């Protein structure tokens, strides 16, 4: 599990976007069950950020 800077547990996925990258944080197993939804979110963020 990932922790926020204040020490709280991050309960859900978090996306960090830079000028050239998209990172999916806190994607523990069974993240595969949400793989298609995560992929959709990455696509939306890529279209908004890089196009």
N, C-alpha and C positions, 0 to 999 in steps of 0.2 A: 504494500500500500504506500502511496505517496503522501507526503506531509506538506501542508501549506507553510509558508515562512513563519507563521505564528505558532506552529506546532500541531495544528488541528489536522485530523486525517481527511484527505481528499476522497470523498465518497464516490465521485463519478469521474468520467473521463474529462481530461482537460486538454485543450488544444493551445499550443504556442506557435505563433506564426512570426517568421522573420521575413526579411526581404527576399529570401530565396528558398525557404524551407517551411514545412509544416510538421510539427512534432505532436504525436499523440502521447500524452502522459497518463499514467495510472490506468493502463489497460491490462490488468491481470487476467489470468485464466479465470473464467471462461470467456474472455473477450471475443473468441471466435464466434460465439452465438450472436454477437452484435456486429460481426465483421461487415456485413452489407450496409448497416446503418452508419457505421464509422466511415466506410468508404464513401457513402453519399455525402456525409458532412465534410470530408476531406475535399471532395470534388467541388462542393459549393464554395468552400474557403479558397481553394485554388483559383476558381473562376473569378472570385471577387478580388483576390490579391494580385494575381499574376497576369491577368488578361486585361 
